[in-house]
Amino acid sequence: MNIVRSASTPLVRKLTGTLGGEVIGVRMAGANSETVELIRSAALAHKVVAIRDQFLAPEDLMDFGRKFGGPFIQPQGVASN
């Protein structure tokens, strides 16, 4: 799923033949619904996405993550069998 990019349009670039994409031209901090939907679509299409050069405070990262659902905190030190 490659998206044709204009000067102000974000780009989704395929990274490998089978897995991975890169979202270029977006800011995760304060992302609007259009940006979140672009990232969601890229993740569904490519299974893994990279969004480079993001400098987020912990609360900004949590706010961004909540746009995709509630956070899940993995318990530490609990072995699963």
Steps between C-alpha positions, in 0.01 A plus 500: 500500500699798380334840521579768246632799690451868437705761685270487804377140484657229719656200328474131582798313357534123479824384668524135393327261266293336772501702821546855619418853398620848586272796559671824397386855558288459813535605863369261762468770768157656461413280200158574353249232398618507137860429603392224740294336224796518258724330758231241582456418129877473452528265800221279366654489153865454603461332844787713644558872446789731582435865574845655530629810678228528762594662829214435739461560870363190677153657527501581125587139421218376723254747339601378155468134600150557641385605152547133405341354815567475870854437621601151612779481754685168490560370853870482587656182635198276440583179317233364268473128430 
